[in-house]
């Protein structure tokens, strides 16, 4: 059940931001490049405490086969914004959560999820 990782890899690959790689390699990249992020979620900048908590959450990702549960303030999407200098619009059951890179971003990636699946 790697739909989250497959979907993220797919949309990054389609936008020429990442090679088509296996989910385990992608998560390894995220964990290796994990850092504090200059990102806004729904217009509110991620504060220092949240940055530290997000970094800790990324470090804890281990089991890729049992899925990944997104939050409304998701550390993985925040980190992807920072690393790839993109904005992400996450439509969860018709509720849009906007992740905005605070630097210069040239792309907005659209992703979707519901209570049991993720796709791009």
C-alpha positions in Angstrom: 0.0 0.0 0.0 2.4 2.7 -1.2 -0.1 4.9 -3.0 1.1 8.0 -1.2 4.7 7.5 -2.2 3.8 6.3 -5.7 1.6 9.4 -6.2 4.3 11.8 -4.9 7.0 10.2 -7.0 4.7 10.3 -10.1 3.8 14.0 -9.8 7.4 15.0 -9.1 8.6 12.9 -12.1 5.9 14.3 -14.4 7.1 17.8 -13.5 10.8 16.9 -14.2 11.7 17.3 -10.5 12.6 13.7 -9.7 13.6 10.5 -11.5 11.1 7.7 -11.4 12.4 5.8 -8.3 11.2 3.3 -5.8 9.2 4.4 -2.8 11.9 3.3 -0.3 14.6 5.3 -2.2 12.2 8.4 -2.2 11.6 8.1 1.6 15.4 7.7 2.1 15.9 11.0 0.2 13.3 12.8 2.3 14.9 11.5 5.5 18.4 12.4 4.3 17.4 16.0 3.2 15.1 16.6 6.1 15.3 20.1 7.4 13.4 23.1 8.8 11.1 24.5 6.1 10.2 28.0 5.0 6.6 27.1 4.0 3.1 28.4 4.6 0.1 26.2 5.2 -3.2 27.9 4.2 -1.4 31.2 4.4 0.2 30.7 7.9 3.9 30.3 8.1 5.2 27.2 9.8 6.7 28.3 13.1 10.0 27.1 14.7 8.3 24.6 17.0 6.3 23.1 14.2 9.5 22.9 12.0 11.1 20.8 14.7 8.1 18.6 15.2 7.9 18.1 11.4 11.5 17.1 11.2 10.9 14.5 14.0 7.9 13.1 12.2 9.9 12.6 9.0 12.6 10.8 10.9 9.9 8.3 12.2 8.7 7.2 8.7 9.7 3.5 8.5 6.9 1.2 7.4 5.9 2.0 3.8 3.7 -1.0 3.2 1.0 -0.1 5.8 0.3 3.3 4.2 0.9 6.8 5.4 -1.8 8.9 7.1 -1.8 12.5 6.0 -2.6 15.3 8.4 -4.1 18.7 7.6 -0.7 20.1 8.4 1.5 17.4 6.7 5.2 17.2 7.3 5.9 15.3 4.1 4.1 17.9 1.9 5.8 20.7 3.8 9.2 19.1 3.2 8.5 18.5 -0.5 7.5 22.2 -0.9 10.9 23.2 0.6 13.1 20.7 -1.2 11.6 21.0 -4.7 10.6 24.7 -4.4 7.0 24.1 -5.3 3.5 24.8 -4.0 1.1 22.0 -3.3 -2.6 22.0 -3.4 -3.9 19.0 -1.5 -7.6 18.2 -2.0 -8.7 16.0 0.8 -12.4 15.0 0.4 -13.1 18.3 -1.4 -11.3 20.4 1.3 -8.3 22.1 -0.2 -5.2 22.6 1.9 -2.6 24.9 0.3 1.1 24.5 1.0 3.2 27.4 -0.3 7.0 27.6 -0.6 8.0 31.0 0.8 10.7 31.5 -1.8 10.2 31.7 -5.6 8.1 28.8 -6.7 7.4 28.1 -10.4 4.9 25.3 -10.1 1.9 24.2 -8.1 1.4 20.4 -7.8 -2.2 19.2 -7.3 -2.7 16.1 -5.2 -5.8 14.4 -3.9 -6.8 12.0 -1.2 -9.7 10.6 0.7 -9.9 8.4 3.8 -8.2 5.4 2.1 -6.4 6.5 -1.1 -4.0 9.1 -2.4 -3.4 10.1 -6.1 -2.0 12.9 -8.2 
